[in-house]
Amino acid sequence: MSKMKKITIVENRFEADLLSDALEAEGLDFIIRSYQDTAYDGLFVTQKGYAALLVNEDDEQRAKAVVEAVRASVDAGSGAAARDEDDDYDGDDDMDPEQEDI
């Protein structure tokens, strides 16, 4: 096994799961080393990010390509669910103001 090298910082658990699935599908060995520590209640996550992604030095370029592809697909999909600015939503969601909260 070759030496492991940090190639990127993972921002959150969701991204870690996406990257993990993609790297496994490519057959790449990797480690996601979390900075989350229960003793410090996640103190280091705000400073360092959620985790570091480490891969074998021999696979560095392939892994970086996978990371870029995953991030690009997430970025491309993030705008799809956003509300269109031209939407004529006026804030009235047809709720009866006399209706009691459930």
C-alpha positions as CSV (number, residue, x, y, z in Angstrom):
1,M,0.0,0.0,0.0
2,S,1.4,3.4,-0.9
3,K,1.4,6.5,1.3
4,M,-1.9,8.3,1.8
5,K,-2.2,11.9,0.8
6,K,-4.8,14.5,1.7
7,I,-6.4,15.8,-1.4
8,T,-9.3,17.9,-0.1
9,I,-11.4,19.0,2.8
10,V,-14.9,17.6,3.1
11,E,-17.4,20.3,4.2
12,N,-20.1,18.1,5.8
13,R,-21.4,14.6,6.3
14,F,-23.6,14.7,3.2
15,E,-20.6,15.5,1.0
16,A,-18.6,12.8,2.8
17,D,-21.2,10.2,1.9
18,L,-21.4,11.3,-1.7
19,L,-17.6,11.2,-2.1
20,S,-17.4,7.9,-0.3
21,D,-20.0,6.3,-2.7
22,A,-18.3,7.7,-5.8
23,L,-14.7,6.7,-4.7
24,E,-15.9,3.2,-3.8
25,A,-17.6,2.8,-7.2
26,E,-14.3,3.7,-8.8
27,G,-12.5,1.1,-6.8
28,L,-10.2,3.6,-5.0
29,D,-8.9,3.2,-1.5
30,F,-9.5,6.2,0.7
31,I,-9.9,7.4,4.3
32,I,-12.3,10.1,5.5
33,R,-10.7,11.5,8.6
34,S,-13.3,13.4,10.6
35,Y,-12.4,16.5,12.6
36,Q,-15.6,16.0,14.6
37,D,-14.8,15.3,18.3
38,T,-17.6,14.7,20.8
39,A,-15.4,15.9,23.7
40,Y,-15.2,19.4,22.1
41,D,-18.7,19.4,20.6
42,G,-17.6,19.9,17.0
43,L,-15.3,22.8,17.8
44,F,-12.7,21.9,15.2
45,V,-15.3,21.4,12.4
46,T,-15.8,25.2,12.1
47,Q,-12.1,25.7,11.9
48,K,-11.0,22.8,9.7
49,G,-14.0,21.6,7.9
50,Y,-15.9,18.4,8.5
51,A,-13.1,16.0,7.5
52,A,-10.0,15.4,5.4
53,L,-10.1,13.1,2.4
54,L,-7.0,11.0,2.0
55,V,-6.2,8.7,-0.9
56,N,-3.2,6.6,-2.0
57,E,-0.6,8.8,-3.7
58,D,-0.8,6.6,-6.8
59,D,-4.5,7.3,-7.2
60,E,-4.3,11.0,-6.5
61,Q,-5.2,12.3,-9.9
62,R,-8.1,9.8,-10.4
63,A,-9.5,10.6,-7.0
64,K,-9.3,14.4,-7.6
65,A,-11.2,13.9,-10.9
66,V,-13.9,11.9,-9.0
67,V,-14.1,14.7,-6.3
68,E,-14.5,17.4,-9.0
69,A,-17.2,15.4,-10.8
70,V,-19.2,14.9,-7.7
71,R,-18.9,18.5,-6.6
72,A,-19.9,19.7,-10.1
73,S,-22.9,17.5,-10.2
74,V,-24.0,18.8,-6.8
75,D,-23.5,22.4,-7.9
76,A,-25.4,21.8,-11.1
77,G,-28.3,20.2,-9.2
78,S,-28.5,22.8,-6.4
79,G,-30.1,25.4,-8.6
80,A,-32.7,23.0,-9.9
81,A,-34.8,23.0,-6.7
82,A,-34.5,26.7,-6.0
83,R,-37.5,28.9,-6.4
84,D,-37.6,30.7,-9.7
85,E,-37.4,34.5,-9.2
86,D,-40.1,35.0,-11.8
87,D,-42.5,32.9,-9.7
88,D,-45.5,35.0,-8.7
89,Y,-45.8,33.6,-5.2
90,D,-47.3,36.3,-3.0
91,G,-46.9,34.7,0.4
92,D,-50.5,33.7,0.6
93,D,-50.6,30.0,1.1
94,D,-54.4,29.8,1.4
95,M,-54.4,29.1,5.1
96,D,-57.4,30.2,7.1
97,P,-56.2,32.6,9.8
98,E,-58.9,31.3,12.1
99,Q,-57.6,27.7,11.8
100,E,-56.0,26.5,15.0
101,D,-52.5,25.1,15.1
102,I,-52.4,21.4,15.1
